[in-house]
Amino acid sequence: MAKFDVVDLDLKKVSELELSDEVFGAEPNAHLFYEVAKMQQVNRRRGTVAVKNTSLVSGGGKKPWKQKGTGRARQGSIRASHWVGGGKAMGPKPRDYFYRPPKKVRRGALKAALSLRAREKTLIILDGFKLDAPKSKQAFDALTKRLKLAGALVIDAKDNINLHRSVRNLAKFDVLPPEGLNLESVLRHKHLVVTSAAIKAIEGALS
Protein backbone atom coordinates (compact mmCIF):
# COMPACT_ATOMS: atom_id res chain seq x y z
CA MET A 1 0.00 0.00 0.00
CA ALA A 2 1.43 3.35 -1.06
CA LYS A 3 0.78 6.55 0.89
CA PHE A 4 -0.50 9.67 -0.87
CA ASP A 5 -0.89 13.17 0.51
CA VAL A 6 -4.40 14.59 0.73
CA VAL A 7 -4.40 18.37 0.30
CA ASP A 8 -6.88 21.21 0.40
CA LEU A 9 -7.53 23.72 -2.37
CA ASP A 10 -4.43 25.69 -1.31
CA LEU A 11 -2.20 22.59 -1.70
CA LYS A 12 -1.68 22.33 2.06
CA LYS A 13 -1.42 18.78 3.35
CA VAL A 14 -4.32 17.82 5.58
CA SER A 15 -3.92 14.03 5.84
CA GLU A 16 -2.55 10.89 4.19
CA LEU A 17 -4.31 8.16 2.27
CA GLU A 18 -3.19 4.59 1.63
CA LEU A 19 -4.00 3.26 -1.84
CA SER A 20 -3.50 -0.13 -3.40
CA ASP A 21 -0.28 -0.77 -5.33
CA GLU A 22 -2.33 -2.93 -7.68
CA VAL A 23 -4.22 0.13 -8.91
CA PHE A 24 -1.77 3.00 -8.36
CA GLY A 25 1.56 1.18 -8.59
CA ALA A 26 1.19 -0.74 -11.85
CA GLU A 27 3.79 -0.62 -14.60
CA PRO A 28 2.94 1.42 -17.74
CA ASN A 29 1.95 -0.80 -20.63
CA ALA A 30 1.92 0.83 -24.07
CA HIS A 31 0.14 -2.13 -25.68
CA LEU A 32 -2.77 -1.91 -23.23
CA PHE A 33 -2.98 1.82 -23.88
CA TYR A 34 -3.12 1.15 -27.61
CA GLU A 35 -5.84 -1.51 -27.37
CA VAL A 36 -8.17 0.49 -25.13
CA ALA A 37 -7.59 3.83 -26.88
CA LYS A 38 -8.33 2.09 -30.18
CA MET A 39 -11.54 0.71 -28.69
CA GLN A 40 -12.72 4.16 -27.62
CA GLN A 41 -11.95 5.76 -30.98
CA VAL A 42 -13.26 2.93 -33.16
CA ASN A 43 -16.52 2.68 -31.23
CA ARG A 44 -17.28 6.32 -32.04
CA ARG A 45 -17.48 5.45 -35.76
CA ARG A 46 -21.09 5.36 -36.88
CA GLY A 47 -20.41 3.15 -39.89
CA THR A 48 -23.20 4.68 -41.98
CA VAL A 49 -21.24 5.42 -45.17
CA ALA A 50 -22.70 3.72 -48.26
CA VAL A 51 -22.73 3.95 -52.05
CA LYS A 52 -25.01 2.44 -54.70
CA ASN A 53 -23.90 -0.63 -56.56
CA THR A 54 -25.16 -1.69 -60.00
CA SER A 55 -28.33 -3.22 -58.61
CA LEU A 56 -29.29 -0.03 -56.70
CA VAL A 57 -28.72 2.58 -59.45
CA SER A 58 -31.89 3.45 -61.39
CA GLY A 59 -32.18 2.58 -65.06
CA GLY A 60 -30.08 0.25 -67.13
CA GLY A 61 -32.65 -2.51 -67.35
CA LYS A 62 -32.37 -2.79 -71.11
CA LYS A 63 -29.32 -4.04 -72.95
CA PRO A 64 -27.80 -0.96 -74.69
CA TRP A 65 -27.34 -2.71 -78.03
CA LYS A 66 -27.40 -6.21 -79.37
CA GLN A 67 -24.61 -8.58 -78.51
CA LYS A 68 -23.11 -9.02 -81.99
CA GLY A 69 -22.79 -7.20 -85.28
CA THR A 70 -22.38 -3.59 -84.15
CA GLY A 71 -18.58 -3.52 -84.00
CA ARG A 72 -18.75 -2.22 -80.49
CA ALA A 73 -17.79 -3.94 -77.25
CA ARG A 74 -20.55 -6.04 -75.76
CA GLN A 75 -22.48 -4.33 -72.97
CA GLY A 76 -25.19 -5.54 -70.67
CA SER A 77 -26.27 -2.35 -68.88
CA ILE A 78 -25.62 1.39 -69.00
CA ARG A 79 -25.43 1.29 -65.22
CA ALA A 80 -22.42 -1.03 -65.00
CA SER A 81 -19.56 0.26 -62.87
CA HIS A 82 -17.41 1.35 -65.82
CA TRP A 83 -20.13 3.59 -67.26
CA VAL A 84 -20.56 7.25 -66.26
CA GLY A 85 -23.46 7.26 -63.82
CA GLY A 86 -23.06 3.58 -63.15
CA GLY A 87 -22.94 1.81 -59.81
CA LYS A 88 -19.80 1.61 -57.70
CA ALA A 89 -17.97 -1.71 -57.75
CA MET A 90 -17.06 -3.02 -54.28
CA GLY A 91 -18.01 0.26 -52.58
CA PRO A 92 -18.42 0.73 -48.81
CA LYS A 93 -21.56 -0.49 -47.08
CA PRO A 94 -23.01 0.28 -43.63
CA ARG A 95 -21.20 -1.81 -41.04
CA ASP A 96 -20.65 -2.06 -37.32
CA TYR A 97 -17.12 -1.20 -36.14
CA PHE A 98 -17.77 -2.27 -32.54
CA TYR A 99 -14.62 -3.50 -30.82
CA ARG A 100 -14.28 -4.45 -27.18
CA PRO A 101 -11.16 -6.00 -25.63
CA PRO A 102 -11.56 -8.16 -22.51
CA LYS A 103 -12.40 -6.55 -19.17
CA LYS A 104 -8.97 -7.49 -17.83
CA VAL A 105 -7.33 -5.47 -20.63
CA ARG A 106 -9.60 -2.46 -20.09
CA ARG A 107 -9.00 -2.40 -16.35
CA GLY A 108 -5.28 -3.01 -16.78
CA ALA A 109 -4.95 -0.01 -19.10
CA LEU A 110 -6.77 2.25 -16.64
CA LYS A 111 -4.60 1.03 -13.74
CA ALA A 112 -1.46 1.66 -15.78
CA ALA A 113 -2.63 5.18 -16.70
CA LEU A 114 -3.47 6.08 -13.09
CA SER A 115 -0.14 4.64 -11.93
CA LEU A 116 1.66 6.71 -14.57
CA ARG A 117 0.05 9.92 -13.28
CA ALA A 118 0.89 8.94 -9.69
CA ARG A 119 4.51 8.25 -10.67
CA GLU A 120 4.73 11.61 -12.45
CA LYS A 121 3.36 13.33 -9.31
CA THR A 122 0.53 14.85 -11.32
CA LEU A 123 -2.20 13.14 -9.28
CA ILE A 124 -3.70 15.63 -6.81
CA ILE A 125 -5.97 14.23 -4.11
CA LEU A 126 -8.25 16.78 -2.46
CA ASP A 127 -10.08 16.38 0.82
CA GLY A 128 -13.11 17.92 -0.92
CA PHE A 129 -14.10 20.26 -3.75
CA LYS A 130 -17.33 22.02 -2.83
CA LEU A 131 -18.69 25.09 -4.57
CA ASP A 132 -21.45 27.37 -3.27
CA ALA A 133 -23.17 27.54 -6.65
CA PRO A 134 -22.64 26.36 -10.23
CA LYS A 135 -20.22 29.17 -11.12
CA SER A 136 -17.56 28.48 -13.74
CA LYS A 137 -15.49 31.48 -12.63
CA GLN A 138 -15.34 30.16 -9.08
CA ALA A 139 -14.18 26.74 -10.31
CA PHE A 140 -11.70 28.33 -12.73
CA ASP A 141 -10.15 30.45 -9.97
CA ALA A 142 -9.83 27.44 -7.67
CA LEU A 143 -8.14 25.34 -10.33
CA THR A 144 -5.84 27.94 -11.86
CA LYS A 145 -5.03 30.35 -9.01
CA ARG A 146 -5.17 28.11 -5.96
CA LEU A 147 -4.14 24.73 -7.44
CA LYS A 148 -2.00 26.45 -10.11
CA LEU A 149 -3.11 24.23 -13.00
CA ALA A 150 -3.39 25.11 -16.68
CA GLY A 151 -5.58 22.10 -17.44
CA ALA A 152 -6.77 18.98 -15.64
CA LEU A 153 -9.33 16.21 -15.36
CA VAL A 154 -11.46 16.67 -12.24
CA ILE A 155 -13.08 13.59 -10.73
CA ASP A 156 -15.76 13.68 -8.05
CA ALA A 157 -19.10 12.04 -7.31
CA LYS A 158 -21.91 12.93 -9.72
CA ASP A 159 -24.06 14.24 -6.86
CA ASN A 160 -21.63 17.20 -6.57
CA ILE A 161 -23.76 18.99 -9.14
CA ASN A 162 -22.28 22.46 -8.61
CA LEU A 163 -18.78 21.20 -9.43
CA HIS A 164 -19.85 19.26 -12.52
CA ARG A 165 -21.87 22.15 -13.92
CA SER A 166 -19.05 24.61 -13.27
CA VAL A 167 -16.08 22.66 -14.66
CA ARG A 168 -17.79 21.32 -17.78
CA ASN A 169 -17.86 24.85 -19.26
CA LEU A 170 -14.09 25.33 -18.96
CA ALA A 171 -12.06 24.86 -22.12
CA LYS A 172 -8.96 23.14 -20.74
CA PHE A 173 -10.64 21.27 -17.90
CA ASP A 174 -12.97 18.31 -17.86
CA VAL A 175 -15.01 16.66 -15.13
CA LEU A 176 -16.18 13.07 -14.68
CA PRO A 177 -17.74 10.94 -11.95
CA PRO A 178 -15.62 7.97 -10.78
CA GLU A 179 -17.78 5.50 -12.71
CA GLY A 180 -17.21 7.47 -15.93
CA LEU A 181 -13.42 7.42 -15.69
CA ASN A 182 -11.83 6.22 -18.93
CA LEU A 183 -8.36 5.85 -20.41
CA GLU A 184 -8.65 8.52 -23.09
CA SER A 185 -9.69 11.21 -20.60
CA VAL A 186 -6.80 10.32 -18.28
CA LEU A 187 -4.22 10.41 -21.08
CA ARG A 188 -5.56 13.67 -22.56
CA HIS A 189 -4.95 15.59 -19.32
CA LYS A 190 -1.55 15.92 -17.70
CA HIS A 191 -3.03 16.47 -14.23
CA LEU A 192 -5.74 14.57 -12.36
CA VAL A 193 -7.62 16.28 -9.55
CA VAL A 194 -9.53 13.69 -7.52
CA THR A 195 -11.38 13.96 -4.23
CA SER A 196 -10.50 11.43 -1.54
CA ALA A 197 -13.98 9.88 -1.72
CA ALA A 198 -13.78 9.52 -5.50
CA ILE A 199 -10.33 7.93 -5.45
CA LYS A 200 -11.49 5.32 -2.93
CA ALA A 201 -14.41 4.54 -5.24
CA ILE A 202 -12.00 4.15 -8.18
CA GLU A 203 -9.75 1.90 -6.13
CA GLY A 204 -12.69 -0.28 -5.13
CA ALA A 205 -13.91 -0.61 -8.72
CA LEU A 206 -10.50 -1.55 -10.13
CA SER A 207 -9.25 -3.81 -7.31
SEMAR-767730 format. One record per residue (C-alpha): residue number from 1; residue in one letter; x, y, z. Coordinates in Angstrom, 2 decimals, m for minus. Layout:
BEGIN
+-----+------+---------+---------+---------+
: seq : type :      xx :      yy :      zz :
+-----+------+---------+---------+---------+
: NUM :    A :       X :       Y :       Z :
...
+-----+------+---------+---------+---------+
//
This chain:
BEGIN
+-----+------+---------+---------+---------+
: seq : type :      xx :      yy :      zz :
+-----+------+---------+---------+---------+
:   1 :    M :    0.00 :    0.00 :    0.00 :
:   2 :    A :    1.43 :    3.35 :   m1.06 :
:   3 :    K :    0.78 :    6.55 :    0.89 :
:   4 :    F :   m0.50 :    9.67 :   m0.87 :
:   5 :    D :   m0.89 :   13.17 :    0.51 :
:   6 :    V :   m4.40 :   14.59 :    0.73 :
:   7 :    V :   m4.40 :   18.37 :    0.30 :
:   8 :    D :   m6.88 :   21.21 :    0.40 :
:   9 :    L :   m7.53 :   23.72 :   m2.37 :
:  10 :    D :   m4.43 :   25.69 :   m1.31 :
:  11 :    L :   m2.20 :   22.59 :   m1.70 :
:  12 :    K :   m1.68 :   22.33 :    2.06 :
:  13 :    K :   m1.42 :   18.78 :    3.35 :
:  14 :    V :   m4.32 :   17.82 :    5.58 :
:  15 :    S :   m3.92 :   14.03 :    5.84 :
:  16 :    E :   m2.55 :   10.89 :    4.19 :
:  17 :    L :   m4.31 :    8.16 :    2.27 :
:  18 :    E :   m3.19 :    4.59 :    1.63 :
:  19 :    L :   m4.00 :    3.26 :   m1.84 :
:  20 :    S :   m3.50 :   m0.13 :   m3.40 :
:  21 :    D :   m0.28 :   m0.77 :   m5.33 :
:  22 :    E :   m2.33 :   m2.93 :   m7.68 :
:  23 :    V :   m4.22 :    0.13 :   m8.91 :
:  24 :    F :   m1.77 :    3.00 :   m8.36 :
:  25 :    G :    1.56 :    1.18 :   m8.59 :
:  26 :    A :    1.19 :   m0.74 :  m11.85 :
:  27 :    E :    3.79 :   m0.62 :  m14.60 :
:  28 :    P :    2.94 :    1.42 :  m17.74 :
:  29 :    N :    1.95 :   m0.80 :  m20.63 :
:  30 :    A :    1.92 :    0.83 :  m24.07 :
:  31 :    H :    0.14 :   m2.13 :  m25.68 :
:  32 :    L :   m2.77 :   m1.91 :  m23.23 :
:  33 :    F :   m2.98 :    1.82 :  m23.88 :
:  34 :    Y :   m3.12 :    1.15 :  m27.61 :
:  35 :    E :   m5.84 :   m1.51 :  m27.37 :
:  36 :    V :   m8.17 :    0.49 :  m25.13 :
:  37 :    A :   m7.59 :    3.83 :  m26.88 :
:  38 :    K :   m8.33 :    2.09 :  m30.18 :
:  39 :    M :  m11.54 :    0.71 :  m28.69 :
:  40 :    Q :  m12.72 :    4.16 :  m27.62 :
:  41 :    Q :  m11.95 :    5.76 :  m30.98 :
:  42 :    V :  m13.26 :    2.93 :  m33.16 :
:  43 :    N :  m16.52 :    2.68 :  m31.23 :
:  44 :    R :  m17.28 :    6.32 :  m32.04 :
:  45 :    R :  m17.48 :    5.45 :  m35.76 :
:  46 :    R :  m21.09 :    5.36 :  m36.88 :
:  47 :    G :  m20.41 :    3.15 :  m39.89 :
:  48 :    T :  m23.20 :    4.68 :  m41.98 :
:  49 :    V :  m21.24 :    5.42 :  m45.17 :
:  50 :    A :  m22.70 :    3.72 :  m48.26 :
:  51 :    V :  m22.73 :    3.95 :  m52.05 :
:  52 :    K :  m25.01 :    2.44 :  m54.70 :
:  53 :    N :  m23.90 :   m0.63 :  m56.56 :
:  54 :    T :  m25.16 :   m1.69 :  m60.00 :
:  55 :    S :  m28.33 :   m3.22 :  m58.61 :
:  56 :    L :  m29.29 :   m0.03 :  m56.70 :
:  57 :    V :  m28.72 :    2.58 :  m59.45 :
:  58 :    S :  m31.89 :    3.45 :  m61.39 :
:  59 :    G :  m32.18 :    2.58 :  m65.06 :
:  60 :    G :  m30.08 :    0.25 :  m67.13 :
:  61 :    G :  m32.65 :   m2.51 :  m67.35 :
:  62 :    K :  m32.37 :   m2.79 :  m71.11 :
:  63 :    K :  m29.32 :   m4.04 :  m72.95 :
:  64 :    P :  m27.80 :   m0.96 :  m74.69 :
:  65 :    W :  m27.34 :   m2.71 :  m78.03 :
:  66 :    K :  m27.40 :   m6.21 :  m79.37 :
:  67 :    Q :  m24.61 :   m8.58 :  m78.51 :
:  68 :    K :  m23.11 :   m9.02 :  m81.99 :
:  69 :    G :  m22.79 :   m7.20 :  m85.28 :
:  70 :    T :  m22.38 :   m3.59 :  m84.15 :
:  71 :    G :  m18.58 :   m3.52 :  m84.00 :
:  72 :    R :  m18.75 :   m2.22 :  m80.49 :
:  73 :    A :  m17.79 :   m3.94 :  m77.25 :
:  74 :    R :  m20.55 :   m6.04 :  m75.76 :
:  75 :    Q :  m22.48 :   m4.33 :  m72.97 :
:  76 :    G :  m25.19 :   m5.54 :  m70.67 :
:  77 :    S :  m26.27 :   m2.35 :  m68.88 :
:  78 :    I :  m25.62 :    1.39 :  m69.00 :
:  79 :    R :  m25.43 :    1.29 :  m65.22 :
:  80 :    A :  m22.42 :   m1.03 :  m65.00 :
:  81 :    S :  m19.56 :    0.26 :  m62.87 :
:  82 :    H :  m17.41 :    1.35 :  m65.82 :
:  83 :    W :  m20.13 :    3.59 :  m67.26 :
:  84 :    V :  m20.56 :    7.25 :  m66.26 :
:  85 :    G :  m23.46 :    7.26 :  m63.82 :
:  86 :    G :  m23.06 :    3.58 :  m63.15 :
:  87 :    G :  m22.94 :    1.81 :  m59.81 :
:  88 :    K :  m19.80 :    1.61 :  m57.70 :
:  89 :    A :  m17.97 :   m1.71 :  m57.75 :
:  90 :    M :  m17.06 :   m3.02 :  m54.28 :
:  91 :    G :  m18.01 :    0.26 :  m52.58 :
:  92 :    P :  m18.42 :    0.73 :  m48.81 :
:  93 :    K :  m21.56 :   m0.49 :  m47.08 :
:  94 :    P :  m23.01 :    0.28 :  m43.63 :
:  95 :    R :  m21.20 :   m1.81 :  m41.04 :
:  96 :    D :  m20.65 :   m2.06 :  m37.32 :
:  97 :    Y :  m17.12 :   m1.20 :  m36.14 :
:  98 :    F :  m17.77 :   m2.27 :  m32.54 :
:  99 :    Y :  m14.62 :   m3.50 :  m30.82 :
: 100 :    R :  m14.28 :   m4.45 :  m27.18 :
: 101 :    P :  m11.16 :   m6.00 :  m25.63 :
: 102 :    P :  m11.56 :   m8.16 :  m22.51 :
: 103 :    K :  m12.40 :   m6.55 :  m19.17 :
: 104 :    K :   m8.97 :   m7.49 :  m17.83 :
: 105 :    V :   m7.33 :   m5.47 :  m20.63 :
: 106 :    R :   m9.60 :   m2.46 :  m20.09 :
: 107 :    R :   m9.00 :   m2.40 :  m16.35 :
: 108 :    G :   m5.28 :   m3.01 :  m16.78 :
: 109 :    A :   m4.95 :   m0.01 :  m19.10 :
: 110 :    L :   m6.77 :    2.25 :  m16.64 :
: 111 :    K :   m4.60 :    1.03 :  m13.74 :
: 112 :    A :   m1.46 :    1.66 :  m15.78 :
: 113 :    A :   m2.63 :    5.18 :  m16.70 :
: 114 :    L :   m3.47 :    6.08 :  m13.09 :
: 115 :    S :   m0.14 :    4.64 :  m11.93 :
: 116 :    L :    1.66 :    6.71 :  m14.57 :
: 117 :    R :    0.05 :    9.92 :  m13.28 :
: 118 :    A :    0.89 :    8.94 :   m9.69 :
: 119 :    R :    4.51 :    8.25 :  m10.67 :
: 120 :    E :    4.73 :   11.61 :  m12.45 :
: 121 :    K :    3.36 :   13.33 :   m9.31 :
: 122 :    T :    0.53 :   14.85 :  m11.32 :
: 123 :    L :   m2.20 :   13.14 :   m9.28 :
: 124 :    I :   m3.70 :   15.63 :   m6.81 :
: 125 :    I :   m5.97 :   14.23 :   m4.11 :
: 126 :    L :   m8.25 :   16.78 :   m2.46 :
: 127 :    D :  m10.08 :   16.38 :    0.82 :
: 128 :    G :  m13.11 :   17.92 :   m0.92 :
: 129 :    F :  m14.10 :   20.26 :   m3.75 :
: 130 :    K :  m17.33 :   22.02 :   m2.83 :
: 131 :    L :  m18.69 :   25.09 :   m4.57 :
: 132 :    D :  m21.45 :   27.37 :   m3.27 :
: 133 :    A :  m23.17 :   27.54 :   m6.65 :
: 134 :    P :  m22.64 :   26.36 :  m10.23 :
: 135 :    K :  m20.22 :   29.17 :  m11.12 :
: 136 :    S :  m17.56 :   28.48 :  m13.74 :
: 137 :    K :  m15.49 :   31.48 :  m12.63 :
: 138 :    Q :  m15.34 :   30.16 :   m9.08 :
: 139 :    A :  m14.18 :   26.74 :  m10.31 :
: 140 :    F :  m11.70 :   28.33 :  m12.73 :
: 141 :    D :  m10.15 :   30.45 :   m9.97 :
: 142 :    A :   m9.83 :   27.44 :   m7.67 :
: 143 :    L :   m8.14 :   25.34 :  m10.33 :
: 144 :    T :   m5.84 :   27.94 :  m11.86 :
: 145 :    K :   m5.03 :   30.35 :   m9.01 :
: 146 :    R :   m5.17 :   28.11 :   m5.96 :
: 147 :    L :   m4.14 :   24.73 :   m7.44 :
: 148 :    K :   m2.00 :   26.45 :  m10.11 :
: 149 :    L :   m3.11 :   24.23 :  m13.00 :
: 150 :    A :   m3.39 :   25.11 :  m16.68 :
: 151 :    G :   m5.58 :   22.10 :  m17.44 :
: 152 :    A :   m6.77 :   18.98 :  m15.64 :
: 153 :    L :   m9.33 :   16.21 :  m15.36 :
: 154 :    V :  m11.46 :   16.67 :  m12.24 :
: 155 :    I :  m13.08 :   13.59 :  m10.73 :
: 156 :    D :  m15.76 :   13.68 :   m8.05 :
: 157 :    A :  m19.10 :   12.04 :   m7.31 :
: 158 :    K :  m21.91 :   12.93 :   m9.72 :
: 159 :    D :  m24.06 :   14.24 :   m6.86 :
: 160 :    N :  m21.63 :   17.20 :   m6.57 :
: 161 :    I :  m23.76 :   18.99 :   m9.14 :
: 162 :    N :  m22.28 :   22.46 :   m8.61 :
: 163 :    L :  m18.78 :   21.20 :   m9.43 :
: 164 :    H :  m19.85 :   19.26 :  m12.52 :
: 165 :    R :  m21.87 :   22.15 :  m13.92 :
: 166 :    S :  m19.05 :   24.61 :  m13.27 :
: 167 :    V :  m16.08 :   22.66 :  m14.66 :
: 168 :    R :  m17.79 :   21.32 :  m17.78 :
: 169 :    N :  m17.86 :   24.85 :  m19.26 :
: 170 :    L :  m14.09 :   25.33 :  m18.96 :
: 171 :    A :  m12.06 :   24.86 :  m22.12 :
: 172 :    K :   m8.96 :   23.14 :  m20.74 :
: 173 :    F :  m10.64 :   21.27 :  m17.90 :
: 174 :    D :  m12.97 :   18.31 :  m17.86 :
: 175 :    V :  m15.01 :   16.66 :  m15.13 :
: 176 :    L :  m16.18 :   13.07 :  m14.68 :
: 177 :    P :  m17.74 :   10.94 :  m11.95 :
: 178 :    P :  m15.62 :    7.97 :  m10.78 :
: 179 :    E :  m17.78 :    5.50 :  m12.71 :
: 180 :    G :  m17.21 :    7.47 :  m15.93 :
: 181 :    L :  m13.42 :    7.42 :  m15.69 :
: 182 :    N :  m11.83 :    6.22 :  m18.93 :
: 183 :    L :   m8.36 :    5.85 :  m20.41 :
: 184 :    E :   m8.65 :    8.52 :  m23.09 :
: 185 :    S :   m9.69 :   11.21 :  m20.60 :
: 186 :    V :   m6.80 :   10.32 :  m18.28 :
: 187 :    L :   m4.22 :   10.41 :  m21.08 :
: 188 :    R :   m5.56 :   13.67 :  m22.56 :
: 189 :    H :   m4.95 :   15.59 :  m19.32 :
: 190 :    K :   m1.55 :   15.92 :  m17.70 :
: 191 :    H :   m3.03 :   16.47 :  m14.23 :
: 192 :    L :   m5.74 :   14.57 :  m12.36 :
: 193 :    V :   m7.62 :   16.28 :   m9.55 :
: 194 :    V :   m9.53 :   13.69 :   m7.52 :
: 195 :    T :  m11.38 :   13.96 :   m4.23 :
: 196 :    S :  m10.50 :   11.43 :   m1.54 :
: 197 :    A :  m13.98 :    9.88 :   m1.72 :
: 198 :    A :  m13.78 :    9.52 :   m5.50 :
: 199 :    I :  m10.33 :    7.93 :   m5.45 :
: 200 :    K :  m11.49 :    5.32 :   m2.93 :
: 201 :    A :  m14.41 :    4.54 :   m5.24 :
: 202 :    I :  m12.00 :    4.15 :   m8.18 :
: 203 :    E :   m9.75 :    1.90 :   m6.13 :
: 204 :    G :  m12.69 :   m0.28 :   m5.13 :
: 205 :    A :  m13.91 :   m0.61 :   m8.72 :
: 206 :    L :  m10.50 :   m1.55 :  m10.13 :
: 207 :    S :   m9.25 :   m3.81 :   m7.31 :
+-----+------+---------+---------+---------+
//
